Amino acid sequence: MQAIKRIIELKEYNDERIFKLVILKLKGYVSLWYETLKKNRVRETKSKIKTWSKFKKDMKKRFLSPSYK
């Protein structure tokens, strides 16, 4: 994740470009979770996730406990 942070800072990416970069770097369970999330959003007729801030919000909801601050 540190490498991604450095790339973001160096390239001065916007929210949508950051999202695309992060999606390319997903591995293992998180990658499977993201594919399932995409399918569920289509099924529920929700819009696609296109920004890092929205993706980060969904990741926190899934992977962090509610008591985490």
Summary of the structure (lengths in Angstrom):
residues: 69
radius of gyration: 12.9
end to end distance: 19.8
largest distance: 37.2
contacts: 140
relative contact order: 0.13
helix: 71%
strand: 0%
